[in-house]
Amino acid sequence: MSLFFETIRVENGTIHNAPYHNARLNRTIRENFSLCTDYDIRDYITPPQRQGIFRCKLLYDTEVHEVTLTPYRRRNYRSFRCIDAEIDYRYKSAERKEIDTLYDLRGECDDIIIVKEGLLTDTSIANIALFDGLHWYTPKTPLLQGTFRASLLSEKRLKTKDIDQKSLEKYTKFAIMNAMTGFYQLKDITFQF
């Protein structure tokens, strides 16, 4: 079985969103190994004592195997290719061959949006949100239940909805979100189908 990982934002010595990462990590272990654990990522991460944003990758199965911290720089996005795929990525697995294969189909686009059974899910590395002029919506069934997405849903800053590919143009704003980018609203984005 593959290893799993958490990607955690560490900023100016602070570990972000730890309760949501802990919940996903412990749920993943319970559902994949039938073990009841109560790991806390804060027991494994020693934040750098300098200013800046770091990407912490915590690699695990039934125990934590490796923790790495690297400086983080956000990617720029201008275009997404929508790609149909039947893929299961409900756990944040270190084995990402299917996603990497789909990502390679992006052509000249910066990233992909995976479409499953006609419905939008996620990009290769982030959950998505769309604004209809009144509310921000995120797909009801993403590929991965992201930790930042979970925090925004619990704060009622997002609503869930089935979003089909055909209705994409009805939305006025588009954002990606994950532990590292936070809620990142993109401007002047193009979509290819």
N, C-alpha and C positions, 0 to 999 in steps of 0.2 A: 504494500500500500504506500502511496505517495505521502510525503510530508506535507504539512499545512503551514501557512504563515499568516502573520498579522503585519500590516504596515501601519506604523504609528507616527504621528507628528509630534516631534519634540522641539519646542520653540522657547528659546531663551531660558533653558533649564527646566521647562514645564512639560510634562507628559500630558497630551491632550486626549480627551474622550475615553479615558481608561475604563470606566464602567461598561461601555458598549463593546470595547475590544475584549474585556474579560468575559462578558456574556457570550460573545460569538466563539471565542476560544474554548470555553468550557462546554458549550453546546456541541461544537464540532467533535470534541473528545468523547462526549457522552454518546452522540449518535453514530460515530464511526468505530469506537472501541468498547462501547458499553461500560464505560467507567464514569463514575461520578467524581468530578474534580472541582476544586475551588481555587484554581490558579489566579494570581493577581499579577498582571504584567509589570506592575511597579516594583515587584520583587526581583525582576531580572534586568531592568534598564537602569543604567547609571547615566543620567543626562550630562552632556558636556557642560562644563562650567564657563562657556563663552556664549556670546550673543549669536543669534542666527536660528535658522530653521534646519532641522535635521530629519532625515528619513530613517526611522528605526525599523528594521526587519527582524521579526522574531520567528524563528523556524522551529516547528514542534511536531510531535505526534502524541504519544502519551506523556511525554516530558519535553521540556524546552531544550533544544540542542544547540542553538546558535542565536546570538543577538548581534546585529551590526548596525552601526550608525554612520550615515554619510550625509554630507551637506546636500540640501535640496534646492533644486531650481525648477520652477514650473515651466511646463511645455506650452507652446503657443498653438492654438487651433484656429483654422480658418475654414476647414472643409471636412465633411464626414461622408463616407460611402455606406449606405444601408445595405447590409448583406443578410440574406435569409440563411438560417442555420438551425438545425435541431441539435442543441448542445445543452448539457447539464453541468452547471458550475455553481451548485448551491453551497459548496464549501470552498474556502479560499485555499486551493491546492497549489503546491509548488509545481505540480505537473500542469503546465499551461499549453501543451502542444496544440490542442484544438483551437484555442483562442489565438495563438501565434500564427497558425495556418490561416485563419480568417483575417487576421491583421495584415498578412502578406498580400491579401487580395484588395487592399485599399487603393492601389494604383497611385495616382498623384495626390490623393487626399491625405490629410494629416492623421486621421483615425477612422474607425468604423463604428457604426451602430448596428448591433446584432438584432435582427428581426426574427422572432420565433412565432410560428403559426400566425403570421400577419401582424403581430404586435411588437412594438418597440420594447427593448429590454435595457441594455447597457452599452457603453463603449467598451473598448478592450481593457480599460483600467478604471472606469468610473461609472457611477449611476448617473442618470440624467433627470432633468426637470424642464418642464415647458410651462410657459405663462400664457393664459388665454385672455389677458386683459383684466382679469379679476382675481384669479388664484394661480398658484404654482402647483403643478401636478407632476408626480413621478409615476412611472409604470407600476401597476399593481403587482405584476409578477416580473421582477428583475431577475437577471441571472444570479446575482449575488446580493444578499441583504447587507448592504454597506452600513458601516458603523455611523458615518456622518449622516447618511440618509435616515437611519433609525433615530438619531438625536433630533433631527428636524421634524420627523413625523411625531415624535413624542411631545415636541414643543408646539405642534399644530401649525407649523410654518409651511408644511407641505400636505397635499392630499394625494391619495392614490387613485388611479384610474387606468382602465385599459386604453392604450393609445395606439391606434393602428397607423401604419405607415402612410396611408392615404390622407389622414387628417393632419399630418405634420405641418403643412403649410398654413393651417388655421391658427397656429400659435404665434404670438408676437415676440416672445423672448425664449432663449434656450440657455440652459446652464448644465454644467457637469458638476459632480460632487464626489469627493472621496476624502479619506482621512488627511491626505496631504494638501489638496487644493482647497478644501473647505467647499463653500458654495461659490462657484466661479461662473459668473454670467458672461457668456461669450457674445461678441458683436460681429455683425457682417459675416455670418456663417452661411456656407452653402452646403446643400445636401445633394448627393448623387445617388441614383437608384439603379 
